[in-house]
Amino acid sequence: MKKNMLPIGDLFLVSILVCLLLYVGKRTHTFVTLQSKSLVHELEHSFADQLYSAQKQTRILQQLYASREDMPYEQWKQKIDKINTGLADIEKKYAQNSPGVMLLGPIGTTSIILKEKELKQKLLEYIKTIGSLLHELFPQNPITRKPFVPETTIDLQIAANQQYISFLLKKGS
């Protein structure tokens, strides 16, 4: 009886390994693609992850709003389209720098750093907007039962948004 279970267990482990390898391959491919667009400087992997997390949360937010019949379609559709457009703009600006900036030396490096700081601030604002839209779906934080308060950093706001999303998905099922 145990001999028959071994191939099933092996198949299960191999399938998990394949899934993990596909996930790693996908992440590596997206980062390399993003990096290849930037000729001037090396991109931060963490910023790319934050940007893709925000885009993923926006897609989930869109699905959550689409499933609600009591929310006005045009109102939330415009807000989510604005977020999607802004995130795509951040991705484009972050990945592409003018090759002429490289010739400016320290001044060019400073301009890149200032541009990245500005893009991080814009990303934080869009992620806060995602959080406020999630708050419209569920007025209280599911864990603390306190009203929505925006976080001060990108990572904290992404985590808070993910907490809301997880709760709303569990509540909906």
N, C-alpha and C positions, 0 to 999 in steps of 0.2 A: 504494500500500500504506500509506503514512504517513497519507493522508487518512482512511482507515478507522479508524485508531487514535486520532485526535483526539477524536471523540465519546466514546469509551470513557474516555479520560483526563479529559475534561471532566466526565463523569458521575461518575467516581471522586472528583474534587475537590469537586464539588457535594455528593456524599453525605458526605464528611468534614466539610464546612462545616455541613451540616444536623445531623450528630451533635454537633459542638461547640456549636452554637447550642442544641440541645435540652439538653445537659448544663448549660450556663450558665443556661438558663431554669429548669431543675429546681432548681439550687442557689439561685438568686435567689428562687424561689417558696417553698422550704422556709424560708429565712431570713426572708423577709417575713412568712410565716405565723407563725413563732416570735416575731418582733418585734411583730406586731399583738396578741399576747396580753399583752404587757408594757406597762402604762400608765404605770408609774412611771419607768423608766430605760431607757436604750439597752443592748441586749444586745451582748456581745462576739461577733463573728463567729467568732473563733478557738475560743472555747469550744464554740459550736454545732458547728463542724467536728469538734472532738475528740470530742464526744458522739456524733455520727453515725458517726464512724470506729469508736468503741468498739461501737456497735450493729451495724455491719456486720461487725466482727471476731467478735462474738458469734454472728451468723447463720452465718458461715463455720465457726466452731468447732463449732457444733451439727451442721453437715453433716459435718465431719470425724469427729466422734465417732459419728454415725449410721452412717458407712461402716465403722467398726471393729466387728468381731464379738467381739473379745476383751475389750472394755470393758463392765462391768456397766451396763445401760441406766438403771436407776433412780438409781444413784449420780451419773452425769454429768448426767442430765436434771434432777435437783434443783439441782445447782450452776449449770447454765446458766439455769434458770428464775429462780433467785435473782439472777443477774447481770442478766437481762432486766428483772425487776421493779425492781431498784435503779436501772438506767439510765433506765427510764421515770419513776421517782419523781424522779430528778435533773432530767430534762427538764421535768417539770411544775413542780417547785419553782423552777427557774431562770427559767422563762418567766412565771410568775405571781407578782406581788407585790401586797400589799394596797394599795389606793389611800390608805388612812389613813396609810401610812408616808410618803407624800409630804408630808403636813401637818406632820410632825415636823421637817422641815428637816434640819439637820446630823445630828441623832440618827438620823433615818430613813435618811439616806445611809450613815451608819456601819453601821446594821443590815443594809442591803443588801450592803455590801462584806464584812461578816463572814459573811453567809449565802453569798455567792459563794465566799469562801475555803473555807468548810466544804464546799460542793458540789464544788469542785475537788479537795479532799482525798478525798472519797468517790469521785469519778470515778477518781482515781489508784489507789485501792484496788481498784476493780472492774477496771481495766485490768491491774493487777498479777495479779489472780485469773485473768484471761483468759490472761495469760502463763504462769502456773503450770499451768493446764489444758493449754495447748499443750505445755508441758514434759513433761507426763504422756504425751502422744502421741509425743514425740521427746525422750528424756532429755538430749541434748547440743545445745548451740547449733550449728547447721550450719556456721557460719563459723569460730568460735573453738574449737569442740570443748570448751568449758568448761561446767560445770553452770549451770543457770538462776540468774541473779542479778537481782532486781527493779531497775528503773531508778528514778531519783529524781524525774524530771519526767514529766508526761503525754506530751509530744511524744516523748521518748526511749523511753518504754515502748510507745507506739503503733508507733513505727518498729521496735522490737525484735520486737513481736508480728507486725508485717507481714512481717518477715524470716522468722520461723518459719512463718507461713502460706504464704508463697511457696515455701519449701523443701518443706513438706509437700505442697502441691499439685503441685509438680514431681515429687516422689518417688512420689506416688500415680498419676500418669499414665503 
